Amino acid sequence: MVYIEGLTVEQLISLSAVSFFAGVLNAISGGGGMILIPSMMVCGVPPINAITVNKFQNALGSLAAIRHYFQHGLFEKKGRNRTTLLLVSFFSLMGAISLDFASSKALLSTVIPYVLIFVSLYSVMPQKWFEKYTKRTVSTFKKNAVWSFMGAYGGAVSIGTGPLMIAAHRILNVSSVRSAIAETKPMMLVINITSLLLLALLGHLWWKLGLVLAFGNMLGAWFGARITTGRYLVIAKWVVFILPLVIAVRMLLEG
């Protein structure tokens, strides 16, 4: 029996469970869309609709995680740069426009797997070792260029944006895993909301499915945020290491 957007109740239950785990991953390391988007596609949801629904439920889940991080004082005032947020917003909009007109399959199958392998290896580098060999100042221009690229990528491809942004934050700011996870959440939220608004206006958002999955994602984000800020932070570090490797291997095998 069909219930929502042509999906059966069994498929909705399965996708809700996947959404919960995606929320946990997004709160810890990002990359939850890598398990949710393919799951929706397996259930018959078109790719662009799956990406848009993922942005919708991920945005709501990010709000739950941000609230928890803010209450625990994990945001640094100097990390919230309005110019950076505006750039991320603008380029995520450009990415969403490109998603509506063209396929990013070639980009995903060639460049991204190797970038994700770098992300995973970098995530386990000891912070003291990193500080020893990177005592240099990165210009504001270079930082904004990196975040602009992240905005465009997140607005279009979306998959794997979280781990990439965490790695970029650590490289640009010599920050810890805990700080990078928390500080990139507002940018991820801006990327998802900006690109989501355009894709929704173009009719790609399946509202009913998005609301169902958002509930599971918010629960997962609530749980994942408590893992990140608790004594089990080491779990977050290993997720940031393992998840990109799994994504990269999958892409290379499918390519």
DADAMO-V702246 format. One record per pair of residues at least 12 apart in sequence whose ideal C-beta (glycine too) atoms are under 10 Angstrom apart, sorted by the first residue. I is the first residue (numbers start at 1). GAP is how many residues later the second one is. If there is no record, write none. Layout:
# DADAMO-V702246
I&GAP ; I&GAP
This chain:
# DADAMO-V702246
3&205 ; 3&209 ; 4&202 ; 4&203 ; 4&204 ; 4&205 ; 4&207 ; 4&208 ; 5&35 ; 5&38 ; 5&39 ; 5&40 ; 5&44 ; 5&48 ; 5&201 ; 5&202 ; 5&203 ; 5&204 ; 5&205 ; 5&207 ; 6&37 ; 6&38 ; 6&39 ; 6&200 ; 6&203 ; 7&33 ; 7&36 ; 7&37 ; 7&38 ; 7&199 ; 7&201 ; 7&202 ; 7&205 ; 8&35 ; 8&36 ; 10&33 ; 11&28 ; 11&29 ; 11&31 ; 11&32 ; 11&33 ; 11&34 ; 11&198 ; 12&31 ; 12&196 ; 12&197 ; 12&200 ; 12&201 ; 13&199 ; 13&203 ; 14&25 ; 14&28 ; 14&29 ; 15&21 ; 15&24 ; 15&25 ; 15&27 ; 15&28 ; 15&30 ; 15&38 ; 15&42 ; 15&194 ; 15&197 ; 15&198 ; 15&201 ; 16&196 ; 16&197 ; 16&198 ; 16&199 ; 16&200 ; 16&201 ; 16&203 ; 17&22 ; 17&199 ; 17&203 ; 18&14 ; 18&17 ; 18&18 ; 18&19 ; 18&20 ; 18&21 ; 18&22 ; 18&25 ; 18&195 ; 18&198 ; 18&199 ; 18&202 ; 19&13 ; 19&16 ; 19&17 ; 19&20 ; 19&21 ; 19&34 ; 19&35 ; 19&38 ; 19&39 ; 19&42 ; 19&193 ; 19&194 ; 19&195 ; 19&196 ; 19&197 ; 19&198 ; 19&199 ; 19&200 ; 19&201 ; 20&12 ; 20&16 ; 20&41 ; 20&193 ; 20&195 ; 20&196 ; 20&197 ; 20&198 ; 20&199 ; 20&200 ; 20&201 ; 20&203 ; 20&204 ; 21&14 ; 21&15 ; 21&18 ; 21&195 ; 21&196 ; 21&199 ; 21&202 ; 21&203 ; 22&12 ; 22&13 ; 22&14 ; 22&15 ; 22&17 ; 22&32 ; 22&35 ; 22&36 ; 22&39 ; 22&191 ; 22&194 ; 22&195 ; 22&198 ; 22&199 ; 22&202 ; 23&13 ; 23&34 ; 23&35 ; 23&37 ; 23&38 ; 23&39 ; 23&41 ; 23&42 ; 23&190 ; 23&191 ; 23&192 ; 23&193 ; 23&194 ; 23&195 ; 23&196 ; 23&197 ; 23&198 ; 23&199 ; 23&200 ; 23&201 ; 23&202 ; 24&37 ; 24&41 ; 24&193 ; 24&195 ; 24&196 ; 24&197 ; 24&198 ; 24&199 ; 24&200 ; 24&201 ; 24&202 ; 24&203 ; 24&204 ; 24&211 ; 24&215 ; 25&137 ; 25&138 ; 25&195 ; 25&196 ; 25&199 ; 25&211 ; 25&214 ; 25&215 ; 25&218 ; 26&28 ; 26&31 ; 26&32 ; 26&35 ; 26&36 ; 26&39 ; 26&135 ; 26&136 ; 26&155 ; 26&159 ; 26&162 ; 26&166 ; 26&191 ; 26&194 ; 26&195 ; 26&198 ; 26&199 ; 27&34 ; 27&35 ; 27&37 ; 27&38 ; 27&39 ; 27&41 ; 27&42 ; 27&135 ; 27&154 ; 27&155 ; 27&158 ; 27&190 ; 27&193 ; 27&194 ; 27&195 ; 27&196 ; 27&197 ; 27&198 ; 27&199 ; 27&200 ; 27&201 ; 27&202 ; 27&209 ; 28&37 ; 28&134 ; 28&138 ; 28&149 ; 28&153 ; 28&192 ; 28&193 ; 28&195 ; 28&196 ; 28&197 ; 28&199 ; 28&200 ; 28&204 ; 28&205 ; 28&207 ; 28&208 ; 28&209 ; 28&210 ; 28&211 ; 28&212 ; 28&215 ; 29&90 ; 29&94 ; 29&133 ; 29&134 ; 29&137 ; 29&148 ; 29&151 ; 29&152 ; 29&195 ; 29&199 ; 29&206 ; 29&207 ; 29&208 ; 29&209 ; 29&210 ; 29&211 ; 29&212 ; 29&213 ; 29&214 ; 29&215 ; 30&28 ; 30&32 ; 30&89 ; 30&124 ; 30&130 ; 30&131 ; 30&132 ; 30&133 ; 30&134 ; 30&135 ; 30&136 ; 30&137 ; 30&151 ; 30&154 ; 30&155 ; 30&158 ; 30&209 ; 30&210 ; 30&213 ; 30&214 ; 31&85 ; 31&88 ; 31&128 ; 31&129 ; 31&130 ; 31&131 ; 31&132 ; 31&133 ; 31&135 ; 31&208 ; 31&209 ; 31&212 ; 31&213 ; 31&215 ; 31&216 ; 32&22 ; 32&25 ; 32&26 ; 32&29 ; 32&127 ; 32&130 ; 32&185 ; 32&188 ; 32&189 ; 32&192 ; 32&211 ; 33&17 ; 33&18 ; 33&20 ; 33&21 ; 33&22 ; 33&24 ; 33&25 ; 33&121 ; 33&124 ; 33&125 ; 33&126 ; 33&127 ; 33&128 ; 33&129 ; 33&159 ; 34&20 ; 34&82 ; 34&124 ; 34&125 ; 34&126 ; 34&127 ; 34&128 ; 34&129 ; 34&209 ; 34&210 ; 34&212 ; 34&213 ; 34&216 ; 34&217 ; 35&124 ; 35&208 ; 35&211 ; 35&212 ; 36&14 ; 36&15 ; 36&17 ; 36&18 ; 36&21 ; 36&22 ; 36&123 ; 36&177 ; 36&180 ; 36&181 ; 37&13 ; 37&14 ; 37&16 ; 37&17 ; 37&18 ; 37&121 ; 37&122 ; 38&12 ; 38&121 ; 38&212 ; 38&216 ; 39&15 ; 39&174 ; 40&13 ; 40&14 ; 40&166 ; 40&169 ; 40&173 ; 43&166 ; 45&161 ; 45&164 ; 46&158 ; 46&160 ; 47&52 ; 47&56 ; 47&57 ; 47&58 ; 47&157 ; 48&51 ; 48&52 ; 48&55 ; 48&151 ; 48&154 ; 48&156 ; 49&150 ; 49&154 ; 49&155 ; 49&156 ; 49&157 ; 49&160 ; 49&161 ; 50&108 ; 50&154 ; 50&156 ; 50&159 ; 51&45 ; 51&48 ; 51&53 ; 51&105 ; 51&106 ; 51&107 ; 51&108 ; 51&144 ; 51&145 ; 51&148 ; 51&153 ; 52&44 ; 52&47 ; 52&48 ; 52&106 ; 52&143 ; 52&144 ; 52&146 ; 52&147 ; 52&148 ; 52&150 ; 52&151 ; 52&152 ; 52&153 ; 52&154 ; 52&157 ; 52&158 ; 53&143 ; 53&146 ; 53&151 ; 53&152 ; 53&153 ; 53&154 ; 53&155 ; 53&156 ; 53&157 ; 53&158 ; 53&159 ; 53&160 ; 53&161 ; 54&104 ; 54&105 ; 54&138 ; 54&142 ; 54&156 ; 54&159 ; 54&163 ; 55&37 ; 55&41 ; 55&99 ; 55&100 ; 55&103 ; 55&136 ; 55&137 ; 55&138 ; 55&139 ; 55&140 ; 55&141 ; 55&142 ; 55&144 ; 55&145 ; 55&149 ; 55&150 ; 55&155 ; 56&136 ; 56&137 ; 56&140 ; 56&143 ; 56&144 ; 56&149 ; 56&150 ; 56&151 ; 56&153 ; 56&154 ; 56&155 ; 56&157 ; 56&158 ; 56&161 ; 57&135 ; 57&152 ; 57&153 ; 57&154 ; 57&155 ; 57&156 ; 57&157 ; 57&158 ; 57&159 ; 57&160 ; 57&161 ; 57&163 ; 57&164 ; 58&100 ; 58&103 ; 58&104 ; 58&130 ; 58&131 ; 58&133 ; 58&134 ; 58&135 ; 58&138 ; 58&152 ; 58&155 ; 58&156 ; 58&159 ; 58&163 ; 59&129 ; 59&130 ; 59&131 ; 59&132 ; 59&133 ; 59&134 ; 59&135 ; 59&136 ; 59&137 ; 59&151 ; 59&155 ; 59&158 ; 60&129 ; 60&132 ; 60&150 ; 60&151 ; 60&153 ; 60&154 ; 60&155 ; 60&157 ; 60&158 ; 60&161 ; 61&128 ; 61&131 ; 61&152 ; 61&153 ; 61&154 ; 61&155 ; 61&156 ; 61&157 ; 61&158 ; 61&159 ; 61&160 ; 61&161 ; 61&163 ; 61&164 ; 62&100 ; 62&123 ; 62&124 ; 62&125 ; 62&126 ; 62&127 ; 62&128 ; 62&129 ; 62&130 ; 62&131 ; 62&155 ; 62&156 ; 62&159 ; 63&122 ; 63&126 ; 63&130 ; 63&155 ; 63&158 ; 64&150 ; 64&153 ; 64&154 ; 64&155 ; 64&156 ; 64&157 ; 64&158 ; 64&159 ; 64&160 ; 64&161 ; 65&116 ; 65&117 ; 65&120 ; 65&123 ; 65&124 ; 65&152 ; 65&153 ; 65&155 ; 65&156 ; 65&157 ; 65&158 ; 65&159 ; 65&160 ; 65&161 ; 65&163 ; 65&164 ; 66&116 ; 66&119 ; 66&120 ; 66&122 ; 66&123 ; 66&155 ; 66&159 ; 67&154 ; 67&155 ; 67&158 ; 68&114 ; 68&117 ; 68&153 ; 68&154 ; 68&156 ; 68&157 ; 68&158 ; 68&160 ; 68&161 ; 69&109 ; 69&110 ; 69&112 ; 69&113 ; 69&114 ; 69&116 ; 69&117 ; 69&156 ; 69&159 ; 69&160 ; 70&112 ; 70&115 ; 70&116 ; 71&154 ; 71&158 ; 72&106 ; 72&110 ; 72&153 ; 72&154 ; 72&156 ; 72&157 ; 72&158 ; 73&109 ; 73&156 ; 74&104 ; 74&105 ; 74&107 ; 74&108 ; 74&109 ; 74&111 ; 74&151 ; 74&154 ; 74&155 ; 75&104 ; 75&107 ; 75&108 ; 75&110 ; 75&111 ; 76&97 ; 76&99 ; 76&103 ; 76&106 ; 76&107 ; 78&95 ; 78&105 ; 79&90 ; 79&94 ; 79&96 ; 79&100 ; 79&101 ; 79&103 ; 79&104 ; 79&105 ; 79&107 ; 79&108 ; 80&103 ; 80&106 ; 80&107 ; 81&59 ; 81&62 ; 81&63 ; 81&66 ; 81&105 ; 81&106 ; 83&57 ; 83&60 ; 83&61 ; 83&64 ; 84&56 ; 84&59 ; 84&60 ; 84&62 ; 84&63 ; 84&64 ; 84&67 ; 84&102 ; 84&103 ; 84&106 ; 85&62 ; 85&66 ; 85&101 ; 85&102 ; 85&104 ; 85&105 ; 85&106 ; 85&109 ; 86&58 ; 86&65 ; 86&104 ; 87&56 ; 87&57 ; 87&58 ; 87&60 ; 87&61 ; 87&62 ; 87&63 ; 87&64 ; 87&65 ; 87&100 ; 87&103 ; 88&56 ; 88&59 ; 88&60 ; 88&61 ; 88&62 ; 88&63 ; 88&64 ; 88&66 ; 88&67 ; 88&77 ; 88&98 ; 88&99 ; 88&100 ; 88&101 ; 88&102 ; 88&103 ; 88&106 ; 89&62 ; 89&66 ; 89&98 ; 89&101 ; 89&102 ; 89&104 ; 89&105 ; 89&106 ; 90&58 ; 90&61 ; 90&62 ; 90&65 ; 90&100 ; 90&104 ; 91&56 ; 91&57 ; 91&58 ; 91&59 ; 91&60 ; 91&61 ; 91&62 ; 91&63 ; 91&64 ; 91&65 ; 91&100 ; 91&103 ; 91&104 ; 92&56 ; 92&58 ; 92&59 ; 92&60 ; 92&61 ; 92&62 ; 92&63 ; 92&64 ; 92&66 ; 92&69 ; 92&95 ; 92&96 ; 92&98 ; 92&99 ; 92&100 ; 92&101 ; 92&102 ; 92&103 ; 92&104 ; 92&106 ; 93&58 ; 93&59 ; 93&62 ; 93&98 ; 93&101 ; 93&102 ; 93&104 ; 93&105 ; 94&54 ; 94&57 ; 94&58 ; 94&61 ; 94&62 ; 94&100 ; 94&101 ; 94&104 ; 95&54 ; 95&55 ; 95&56 ; 95&57 ; 95&58 ; 95&59 ; 95&60 ; 95&61 ; 95&62 ; 95&63 ; 95&66 ; 95&96 ; 95&99 ; 95&100 ; 95&103 ; 96&56 ; 96&58 ; 96&59 ; 96&60 ; 96&62 ; 96&95 ; 96&98 ; 96&99 ; 96&100 ; 96&101 ; 96&102 ; 96&103 ; 96&105 ; 96&106 ; 96&108 ; 97&55 ; 97&58 ; 97&59 ; 97&98 ; 97&101 ; 97&102 ; 97&105 ; 98&54 ; 98&57 ; 98&58 ; 98&59 ; 99&56 ; 99&57 ; 99&58 ; 99&59 ; 99&96 ; 99&99 ; 99&100 ; 99&103 ; 99&105 ; 100&56 ; 100&95 ; 100&98 ; 100&99 ; 100&102 ; 100&104 ; 102&54 ; 104&49 ; 104&52 ; 104&53 ; 104&54 ; 104&55 ; 105&52 ; 105&149 ; 105&150 ; 106&149 ; 107&46 ; 107&49 ; 107&50 ; 108&49 ; 108&51 ; 108&52 ; 108&139 ; 108&143 ; 108&146 ; 108&147 ; 109&142 ; 109&143 ; 109&145 ; 109&146 ; 110&141 ; 110&142 ; 110&145 ; 111&140 ; 112&41 ; 112&45 ; 112&47 ; 112&48 ; 112&52 ; 112&132 ; 112&135 ; 112&136 ; 112&139 ; 112&140 ; 112&143 ; 113&47 ; 113&131 ; 113&132 ; 113&134 ; 113&135 ; 113&136 ; 113&137 ; 113&138 ; 113&139 ; 113&140 ; 113&141 ; 113&142 ; 114&134 ; 114&137 ; 114&138 ; 115&38 ; 115&45 ; 115&48 ; 115&49 ; 115&52 ; 115&129 ; 115&133 ; 116&43 ; 116&44 ; 116&47 ; 116&48 ; 116&51 ; 116&127 ; 116&128 ; 116&129 ; 116&130 ; 116&131 ; 116&132 ; 116&133 ; 116&134 ; 116&135 ; 116&136 ; 117&127 ; 117&128 ; 117&130 ; 117&131 ; 117&132 ; 117&135 ; 118&46 ; 118&49 ; 118&126 ; 118&130 ; 119&41 ; 119&43 ; 119&44 ; 119&45 ; 119&46 ; 119&47 ; 119&48 ; 119&49 ; 119&51 ; 119&121 ; 119&122 ; 119&124 ; 119&125 ; 119&126 ; 119&128 ; 119&129 ; 120&43 ; 120&47 ; 120&120 ; 120&121 ; 120&122 ; 120&123 ; 120&124 ; 120&125 ; 120&126 ; 120&127 ; 120&128 ; 121&46 ; 121&120 ; 121&123 ; 121&124 ; 122&41 ; 122&44 ; 122&45 ; 122&46 ; 122&48 ; 122&49 ; 122&118 ; 122&119 ; 122&122 ; 123&40 ; 123&43 ; 123&44 ; 123&47 ; 123&54 ; 123&57 ; 123&113 ; 123&114 ; 123&115 ; 123&116 ; 123&117 ; 123&118 ; 123&119 ; 123&120 ; 123&121 ; 123&122 ; 124&53 ; 124&113 ; 124&114 ; 124&116 ; 124&117 ; 124&118 ; 125&45 ; 127&43 ; 127&47 ; 127&48 ; 127&49 ; 127&50 ; 130&40 ; 130&41 ; 130&44 ; 130&45 ; 130&46 ; 131&43 ; 134&36 ; 134&37 ; 134&38 ; 134&40 ; 135&39 ; 136&38 ; 138&33 ; 138&34 ; 138&35 ; 138&36 ; 142&30 ; 143&25 ; 143&26 ; 143&28 ; 143&29 ; 143&30 ; 146&18 ; 146&19 ; 146&22 ; 146&23 ; 146&25 ; 146&26 ; 147&18 ; 147&21 ; 147&22 ; 147&25 ; 147&37 ; 147&40 ; 147&44 ; 149&15 ; 149&19 ; 150&14 ; 150&15 ; 150&18 ; 150&19 ; 150&34 ; 150&37 ; 150&38 ; 150&41 ; 151&14 ; 151&36 ; 151&39 ; 151&40 ; 151&43 ; 151&44 ; 152&39 ; 152&43 ; 153&12 ; 153&38 ; 154&33 ; 154&34 ; 154&36 ; 154&37 ; 154&38 ; 154&40 ; 154&41 ; 155&35 ; 155&36 ; 155&37 ; 155&39 ; 155&40 ; 155&41 ; 155&43 ; 155&44 ; 156&39 ; 158&33 ; 158&34 ; 158&37 ; 159&88 ; 159&92 ; 160&83 ; 160&84 ; 160&87 ; 160&88 ; 160&91 ; 161&23 ; 161&26 ; 161&27 ; 161&30 ; 161&31 ; 162&19 ; 162&22 ; 162&23 ; 162&26 ; 162&78 ; 162&81 ; 162&82 ; 163&21 ; 163&76 ; 163&77 ; 163&78 ; 163&80 ; 163&81 ; 163&84 ; 164&20 ; 164&80 ; 165&15 ; 165&16 ; 165&18 ; 165&19 ; 165&20 ; 165&22 ; 165&23 ; 165&26 ; 166&13 ; 166&14 ; 166&15 ; 166&16 ; 166&17 ; 166&18 ; 166&22 ; 166&70 ; 166&74 ; 166&78 ; 167&13 ; 167&17 ; 167&73 ; 167&77 ; 168&12 ; 168&16 ; 168&19 ; 169&12 ; 169&13 ; 169&14 ; 169&15 ; 169&18 ; 170&13 ; 170&14 ; 170&70 ; 176&57 ; 176&61 ; 177&51 ; 177&56 ; 177&57 ; 177&59 ; 177&60 ; 177&62 ; 177&63 ; 177&64 ; 178&50 ; 178&51 ; 178&55 ; 178&58 ; 178&59 ; 180&60 ; 181&43 ; 181&44 ; 181&47 ; 181&48 ; 181&52 ; 181&55 ; 181&56 ; 181&59 ; 182&43 ; 182&46 ; 182&47 ; 185&36 ; 185&40 ; 196&14 ; 224&12 ; 224&15 ; 227&12
